[in-house]
Amino acid sequence: MFWNKTNIEKKLQILKSREENELEILEQVKRILEHETLREQRVLKTFKEQTINIVNTFDFDLLETSKIYHLNQIKQVCIDYRLRFLDSRYFKGKIPQTAISKIKGLEKAHKQKLSGFKIMAPSKLFRLEAKDDPLLFAPIGNDYYYLIHKWGNDLHPLRKLMAWPFKGIINLTLLVLLISYVVTGMVPNGLFSKNDSSAEFWIIFFFMFKCIASVVIFYGFALGKNFNPAIWNNKYNKT
């Protein structure tokens, strides 16, 4: 049996070629990572920029119609649930990596750089870091916005009910009247008079209403509270 002789030069060439290929692959990976890092930095920088009259030119054939919302629809949800819809530069929370990845995916698909981002979230998320259901939008023109990403926890199921009194002065007054009626009903009969009469009930009710209304008014002015329609797109610190 005959064995082929080993050509050392060929072995060196094979090893050299293999190492060069590995180095080339490593360089390609390095360039891709550097490019992606620069893209992420640019996207994060865009979140902090001012967004005045910015419109993104999307390819509408590539958009999901279920994620397109008009400003009036966004406004109504903000009022119902006491949320704010503000420029992303006012958002104090952390933008998740999944949101950045979706933005980069949209930019690649639509062949343009996106900007003018808006976020819908509870007021506290525009002052401190928390985890309550922020939604990230991009403007597409004519008061329409495209929902890019939602993250965090869902809102409390009773949030809409809890936000109802803050939709307007009538709602708040009705709540104060209801609370006053309930508290008046808890007052024992004959506590202030030996004769139980409807007049006594309504006198106590009026007294309770004044007390509770005074507390509500003081609380509202002291903490700078305002009604939902006045704050949904207000960038100032009016909660």
Beta strands, then each sheet from edge to edge (+ up, - down):
strand 1: 68-70
strand 2: 83-87
strand 3: 118-122
strand 4: 135-141
strand 5: 144-150
sheet 1: 1+ 5- 4+ 3- 2+
end
